[in-house]
Amino acid sequence: MKKIHSSRWLLGFAVFVLTAASYAQWSNPADDVPAYHPAAPLKVAALPPILAGSKLSGANFRYPWQVHVYQDAAKVASVLYQLPCNCRCDRALGHTSLRSCFEGLHGTECSTCAKEGFYAYQQTKLGKTPVQIRAAIERQEYESIDLDKQ
């Protein structure tokens, strides 16, 4: 009886290992890239506005960098539209790009979004294209941003 239970356990473990191995073989690495748009929004596209003006105050805007990142985001909104957000808010919140983070309060709460927003603004001012900025974000170059110095 004991031998039958150990055989079943061993068989179950073998099935688990084979299932895990086969799943890894068929998984698509592109699924791991956060959502973004490959091109700038069409001029006729009606996108939600990035928060601005009097909406940049209150309990969610306690630090100067929080206001500053939203102001910078508004200046490069079409670039942000073409960039992914590595906090994976596309999965949790349904965001479609980094721009989505600044259409609501998420950009005030998430340091990843804020750093990527500042990074995108800086790189755009240096003449980088959205494709180049996207590649740098994938390499996590935005991590060097110090929010308290922005």
PEJO-V833685 format. One record per backbone hydrogen bond with DSSP energy under -1.0 kcal/mol. NH is the residue of the N-H (numbers start at 0). CO is the residue of the C=O. If there is no record, write none. Layout:
nh:NH co:CO
nh:NH co:CO
This chain:
nh:4 co:0
nh:5 co:1
nh:6 co:2
nh:7 co:3
nh:8 co:4
nh:9 co:5
nh:10 co:6
nh:11 co:7
nh:12 co:8
nh:13 co:9
nh:14 co:10
nh:15 co:11
nh:16 co:12
nh:17 co:13
nh:18 co:14
nh:19 co:15
nh:20 co:16
nh:21 co:17
nh:22 co:18
nh:23 co:19
nh:24 co:20
nh:25 co:21
nh:26 co:22
nh:30 co:27
nh:31 co:28
nh:32 co:29
nh:36 co:80
nh:44 co:41
nh:50 co:101
nh:54 co:51
nh:55 co:52
nh:60 co:57
nh:65 co:62
nh:67 co:63
nh:68 co:64
nh:69 co:65
nh:70 co:66
nh:71 co:67
nh:72 co:68
nh:73 co:69
nh:75 co:71
nh:79 co:75
nh:80 co:76
nh:81 co:78
nh:82 co:79
nh:87 co:84
nh:90 co:87
nh:91 co:87
nh:92 co:88
nh:94 co:88
nh:97 co:82
nh:98 co:79
nh:100 co:97
nh:101 co:98
nh:102 co:99
nh:106 co:100
nh:107 co:104
nh:109 co:105
nh:113 co:109
nh:114 co:110
nh:115 co:111
nh:116 co:112
nh:117 co:113
nh:118 co:114
nh:119 co:115
nh:120 co:116
nh:121 co:117
nh:122 co:118
nh:123 co:119
nh:124 co:120
nh:125 co:121
nh:126 co:123
nh:127 co:122
nh:132 co:128
nh:133 co:129
nh:134 co:130
nh:135 co:131
nh:136 co:132
nh:137 co:133
nh:138 co:134
nh:139 co:136
nh:140 co:135
nh:142 co:139
nh:143 co:140
nh:144 co:141
nh:148 co:145
nh:149 co:146
